Amino acid sequence: MVNDSSNSAPPGPAAAPGRPADGRAAEPAPERSRGAAEAPSARPAPPAAWWGGLLATDVEEVVDLAEDPGALERDGWWFVVLDFEAPVGEPSAVSADARGRARAWRFGRVRPAAPPDGGSWVGPAAEEWTSSADRATYTAGVGLVRELVRAGVVYQANLCRVLEAPLRPGADPWALAARLREGNEAPYSGVLDLGDEGFVVPASPELFLRRRGDVVESGPIKGTAAPGGPLGPKDVAENVMITDLVRNDLQRACRPGTVEVVSLLAREAHPGLDHLVSTVRGRLRPGTTWADLLRATFPPASVSGAPKRAALDALAALEAAPRGPYCGGVGWVDARRGAAELAVGIRTFAAFGGVLRFGTGAGITWGSDPQEEWEETELKAARLLRLASRAPGAP
């Protein structure tokens, strides 16, 4: 395998405002020329991936992590996409559905590079987007979750809907990624280009798992407002609840006494949104494998609910469409260095079978107002759908 960054750890993405990328001193990044940092790279032939300043090409192996859970322990740099329904984590009605995939691509060449230039993006018309749940259906679902809370079945559940639109032939994921970087800069953004099979383009603000040796960290987001808008008691309570769930998940894989909340309720500004973000960190038990870690933590707590299994079972009954990569995990694993960075697949576009898909959702608690939760899903989606859609009247 050729790995142009073999002498130092790969760089992480730019930190979100208000926090360092991993809460610790930054690791040295591979040296790169000024030209590589400023000029777009040549568009690579698929399959190819880009993430956080690294361009990966020359696929050597593709695995299904549900069938080969030990793959990520083997030498190599892997790009990972875990559907929300992938059967690699908490057993539930969601994973039992068997529609979700957990795939990893081992790339033979990984090198520092600016993101490739994809040319012009031609997206669907704004009116072509359809939703798996309209306002009436979604708000009714919020009411049903509130009834489950009242009955003591769940404390919180993240109710989502999936939007989709027809994808034009030849739609270029690199062009979509460039448009998102210009209009919605995100700390965890990248591209997986699979050619005719499709693509995944995340622009996520949320860290699912970062690993450096035996240190693992997660950064759950709960609490959303318009820029400068109020974040109320419901946002605070929800964030604390989900942070505790993340802490509990990590304790299943970490050494006793090492899991700690290193930051609680930090307000972060992102394009068009403010979020409450907490950070949880721990040290893995000796011998912990990736299969062990995913079994303990997947699907991500912030997009599932509490208790997790009960929430997942409820969501399987309430949501009409599978989420796919949306709300799953996407990022890279470097088996050689024991390093990884996986984002929660929110603000993520995925294209398969000629259809472009994008999800949006909100965390539902007893304090939720159904109409306000619908408006939150609209707020989260509006900016990115506008960037991914062509202007009215455009050819």
C-alpha positions in Angstrom: 0.0 0.0 0.0 1.2 3.5 -0.8 0.5 6.0 1.9 1.9 9.4 1.3 1.2 10.4 4.9 3.0 7.5 6.5 5.4 9.6 8.6 2.8 11.4 10.7 -0.8 11.2 11.8 -3.5 12.4 9.4 -4.9 15.8 10.1 -8.4 16.2 11.5 -10.9 18.7 10.2 -11.0 22.3 11.3 -12.4 22.7 14.8 -15.9 24.0 15.2 -16.0 27.5 16.6 -15.4 27.5 20.4 -13.5 24.2 20.7 -10.3 22.5 19.5 -10.8 19.6 17.0 -10.3 17.0 19.8 -10.0 18.9 23.0 -6.2 18.3 23.1 -3.1 19.6 21.5 -3.3 19.2 17.7 -1.4 16.3 16.2 1.2 17.2 13.5 -0.3 17.2 10.0 1.5 15.8 7.0 3.6 18.3 5.2 2.0 19.7 2.1 3.0 22.2 -0.5 1.4 25.7 -0.7 0.0 24.8 -4.1 -1.7 21.6 -2.7 -3.3 23.7 0.0 -4.6 26.4 -2.3 -5.4 24.8 -5.6 -8.0 22.1 -6.2 -6.8 18.6 -6.8 -7.4 16.8 -10.1 -10.7 15.0 -10.0 -9.9 11.3 -9.2 -11.5 8.3 -10.9 -14.0 6.6 -8.6 -14.0 5.0 -6.2 -12.3 7.8 -4.3 -12.8 9.7 -1.0 -11.7 13.0 0.5 -11.9 14.0 4.2 -10.2 16.6 6.3 -7.3 17.3 3.8 -6.7 13.7 2.8 -7.5 12.3 -0.7 -7.8 8.5 -0.9 -7.7 6.6 -4.2 -6.9 3.1 -5.4 -9.4 0.9 -3.6 -7.9 -2.5 -2.6 -10.7 -4.0 -0.6 -14.4 -3.4 0.1 -16.0 -5.1 3.1 -19.3 -5.5 4.8 -18.6 -4.8 8.5 -21.6 -6.8 9.6 -20.1 -9.9 8.0 -16.4 -9.1 8.6 -16.3 -7.1 11.8 -12.6 -7.6 12.2 -11.7 -5.8 8.9 -10.9 -2.5 10.7 -8.3 -4.2 12.7 -6.3 -5.1 9.6 -3.6 -2.7 8.3 -4.8 0.1 6.1 -6.7 3.4 5.8 -10.5 2.8 5.5 -13.3 5.0 4.6 -16.4 3.9 6.5 -20.1 4.5 5.9 -22.5 3.0 8.4 -26.2 3.2 7.7 -28.3 4.1 10.7 -30.0 0.7 10.3 -26.7 -1.2 10.0 -26.7 -4.3 12.3 -23.4 -3.5 14.0 -24.6 -1.8 17.2 -27.5 -2.0 19.6 -29.8 -4.9 18.7 -33.3 -3.4 18.0 -36.1 -3.3 15.6 -34.1 -0.8 13.6 -31.1 -3.1 13.0 -33.4 -6.2 12.7 -34.9 -4.6 9.6 -31.7 -5.6 7.7 -32.0 -2.8 5.2 -28.9 -1.0 6.5 -25.4 -1.5 5.3 -22.1 -1.1 7.1 -19.4 -0.8 4.5 -15.7 0.1 4.5 -13.3 0.8 1.6 -9.6 0.2 2.1 -7.7 2.7 0.0 -4.2 1.9 -1.2 -3.1 5.6 -1.6 -3.9 8.3 0.9 -2.2 11.7 0.6 -2.6 15.3 1.7 -4.6 17.2 -0.9 -7.1 20.0 -1.4 -10.5 18.8 -2.3 -10.9 18.0 -6.0 -12.6 20.5 -8.3 -15.9 18.9 -9.5 -17.1 21.7 -11.8 -20.7 22.8 -11.7 -23.4 21.2 -9.6 -26.9 20.8 -11.1 -29.2 19.7 -8.5 -32.9 18.9 -8.4 -35.5 21.7 -8.6 -36.7 22.9 -5.2 -40.2 21.6 -5.9 -39.0 18.1 -6.7 -38.1 17.3 -3.1 -40.6 15.1 -1.3 -40.7 14.1 2.4 -41.4 10.8 4.0 -43.6 12.6 6.5 -45.6 15.8 5.9 -46.4 18.3 8.7 -49.5 16.5 9.9 -47.8 13.1 10.0 -44.7 14.4 11.7 -46.5 16.3 14.4 -48.7 13.3 15.0 -45.5 11.3 15.5 -44.3 13.8 18.0 -47.5 13.3 19.9 -47.0 9.6 19.9 -43.4 10.0 21.3 -44.7 12.2 24.0 -47.2 9.5 25.0 -44.3 7.0 25.2 -42.5 9.4 27.5 -45.6 9.8 29.7 -45.9 6.0 29.8 -42.2 5.7 30.9 -41.2 3.8 27.8 -38.6 6.4 26.6 -37.3 9.7 27.9 -36.4 11.0 24.5 -36.5 9.9 20.9 -35.0 11.6 17.8 -37.8 11.6 15.2 -36.7 12.0 11.7 -38.0 12.3 8.1 -36.2 11.7 4.9 -36.4 14.0 1.9 -35.6 12.8 -1.6 -35.5 14.1 -5.2 -34.5 12.7 -8.6 -30.9 13.0 -9.4 -29.8 14.2 -12.8 -27.6 11.9 -14.8 -23.9 12.8 -14.3 -24.5 14.7 -11.1 -21.0 15.3 -9.6 -20.5 14.7 -5.9 -17.3 16.8 -5.9 -19.3 19.8 -7.2 -22.0 19.3 -4.5 -19.3 19.1 -1.9 -17.7 22.3 -3.2 -21.0 24.1 -3.0 -21.6 22.9 0.6 -18.1 24.1 1.6 -18.8 27.5 0.2 -22.2 27.9 1.7 -22.2 25.7 4.8 -18.7 25.1 6.1 -18.8 22.2 8.5 -16.1 20.6 10.7 -16.8 17.1 9.4 -17.2 17.2 5.7 -16.0 15.0 2.9 -16.9 12.9 -0.2 -17.2 9.3 -1.0 -17.5 8.9 -4.8 -18.5 5.5 -6.0 -19.1 6.4 -9.6 -22.2 4.9 -11.1 -23.2 3.3 -7.8 -23.7 6.7 -6.1 -22.1 8.9 -3.5 -22.2 10.2 0.0 -21.4 13.9 0.8 -21.6 14.8 4.5 -21.4 18.3 5.9 -21.8 17.3 9.5 -21.3 19.5 12.6 -21.2 16.5 15.0 -18.5 14.1 16.1 -19.6 10.5 16.6 -16.2 8.9 17.5 -12.6 10.2 17.4 -9.9 7.7 18.4 -6.2 8.2 19.1 -4.7 5.0 20.4 -6.8 4.0 23.4 -8.4 7.5 23.8 -11.9 7.8 22.4 -14.1 10.8 22.3 -17.6 11.8 21.3 -19.3 15.2 20.8 -23.1 14.9 21.0 -25.2 17.8 19.8 -28.6 18.4 21.3 -30.3 21.8 21.4 -30.8 23.9 18.2 -31.8 27.5 17.6 -31.5 30.1 14.9 -28.3 32.2 15.2 -28.4 34.1 18.4 -31.8 32.7 19.3 -32.8 31.4 22.7 -31.9 27.9 23.8 -34.3 27.0 26.5 -34.7 24.5 29.4 -35.9 21.8 27.0 -32.6 22.1 25.0 -30.5 21.9 28.1 -32.4 19.0 29.6 -32.2 17.1 26.3 -28.4 17.7 25.9 -27.7 16.5 29.5 -29.9 13.4 28.9 -28.1 12.5 25.7 -24.7 13.3 27.1 -25.4 10.9 29.9 -26.4 8.2 27.3 -23.1 8.8 25.4 -21.2 8.4 28.7 -23.1 5.2 29.4 -22.3 3.9 25.9 -18.6 4.6 26.2 -18.4 3.0 29.6 -19.4 -0.3 27.9 -16.1 -0.2 26.0 -13.8 1.9 28.2 -11.8 1.2 31.4 -13.8 1.8 34.6 -13.3 5.3 35.9 -11.9 6.8 32.7 -15.1 8.1 31.1 -15.6 11.8 31.8 -17.6 14.7 30.5 -14.9 17.2 29.6 -17.3 19.9 28.3 -21.0 20.3 28.9 -23.5 22.5 27.1 -21.0 24.6 25.1 -22.9 26.8 22.6 -21.5 26.6 19.1 -22.3 28.7 16.1 -22.7 26.9 12.8 -24.0 28.2 9.4 -27.6 29.2 10.0 -27.8 27.4 13.4 -26.6 27.5 16.9 -26.2 24.2 18.8 -25.5 23.0 22.3 -22.5 20.6 22.2 -21.0 18.4 25.0 -17.8 16.3 24.9 -17.3 12.9 26.5 -13.9 11.1 26.6 -12.6 7.8 27.9 -9.8 5.2 27.6 -10.6 1.9 25.9 -10.2 -1.4 27.7 -7.1 -3.4 26.5 -8.0 -5.5 23.6 -11.1 -3.6 22.6 -11.8 -4.0 18.9 -13.8 -1.8 16.5 -16.5 -4.4 16.6 -16.7 -4.0 20.4 -16.7 -0.2 20.2 -19.4 -0.1 17.6 -21.5 -2.6 19.5 -21.3 -0.3 22.5 -22.0 3.0 20.8 -23.9 2.6 17.5 -26.2 4.1 16.4 -25.1 7.4 17.8 -27.0 8.3 20.9 -27.9 11.8 19.8 -29.9 10.6 16.9 -31.5 7.6 18.6 -32.9 8.3 22.1 -33.0 7.1 25.7 -33.1 4.4 26.7 -31.5 3.6 23.3 -33.1 0.2 22.5 -36.6 1.3 23.5 -36.2 4.5 21.4 -34.9 2.6 18.4 -37.9 0.2 18.6 -40.2 3.2 18.7 -38.5 4.9 15.8 -38.7 1.7 13.7 -42.5 1.8 14.1 -42.9 5.6 13.6 -40.6 6.4 10.7 -41.8 5.5 7.2 -38.5 5.5 5.4 -35.0 4.1 6.3 -32.5 6.7 7.1 -29.5 5.1 5.4 -26.2 7.0 5.9 -28.2 9.9 7.4 -27.8 9.6 11.2 -25.3 6.8 10.8 -21.6 7.1 10.9 -19.2 8.3 8.2 -15.5 9.0 8.2 -12.2 7.2 8.3 -10.3 4.6 10.3 -6.5 4.3 10.1 -5.8 0.8 11.5 -2.0 1.2 11.3 -2.0 4.2 13.7 -5.0 3.3 15.8 -6.6 6.5 14.8 -10.1 7.4 13.5 -12.6 10.1 13.0 -16.3 9.3 12.4 -19.0 11.9 12.2 -22.7 11.5 12.9 -24.2 11.5 9.4 -26.4 14.5 9.8 -26.5 17.3 7.2 -25.5 14.5 4.8 -26.5 13.9 1.2 -26.5 10.3 -0.2 -27.3 9.3 -3.8 -28.1 5.8 -4.8 -30.3 4.4 -7.6 -30.8 7.8 -9.2 -32.3 9.4 -6.1 -30.7 12.1 -3.9 -31.6 11.8 -0.2 -31.3 14.1 2.8 -32.7 13.7 6.3 -33.7 16.0 9.0 -35.1 15.5 12.5 -35.5 16.7 16.1 -35.2 15.2 19.5 -38.6 14.7 21.2 -39.2 14.9 24.9 -42.2 15.5 27.1 -41.5 19.2 26.8 -41.7 19.2 23.0 -44.3 21.2 21.1 -45.2 19.3 17.9 -45.4 22.4 15.7 -42.1 23.7 17.0 -40.4 20.4 16.4 -41.6 20.4 12.8 -40.2 23.9 12.4 -36.9 22.8 13.8 -36.7 20.1 11.1 -37.4 22.8 8.5 -34.7 25.0 10.0 -32.1 22.3 9.9 -32.9 21.4 6.3 -33.5 24.8 4.7 -30.0 26.0 4.2 -28.6 22.7 2.8 -31.6 22.0 0.5 -31.2 25.5 -0.9 -27.6 24.8 -1.7 -28.3 21.4 -3.2 -31.2 22.6 -5.3 -31.1 24.5 -8.6 -32.7 27.9 -8.7 -36.3 28.2 -9.8 -36.5 28.5 -13.5 -33.0 27.2 -14.1 -32.5 24.6 -16.8 
